[in-house]
């Protein structure tokens, strides 16, 4: 529900932003592989965690 018959102008955000060209779509699996390579570079070993023995639920 609006109290205006026509929406008011938005002078603050009307012409703002940085124009960014849209890139061609890439293979999503290659993008995921690139992301995982960055994650592995930042954290080459998994942190130590306890086991789930006796746990009723295993949630991520």
Phi, psi and omega in degrees: 000135182230145178272356179257140175288319174239145180296142179290157176294152179247077184292336184285319185248007185299313184241029182268170177106168179250123179292126181238125179292143179281130180274160178292144180297140180250169176294122183296331179288325176293320177298317178297319179297318177297318179295317180293329176295321177293317179299317180294325178292325181281330182220082186292338178239142176291142177291152179292138175222159177284172178272168180261022181298129178081003180278137178282326182230144176242099181251148177282000000 
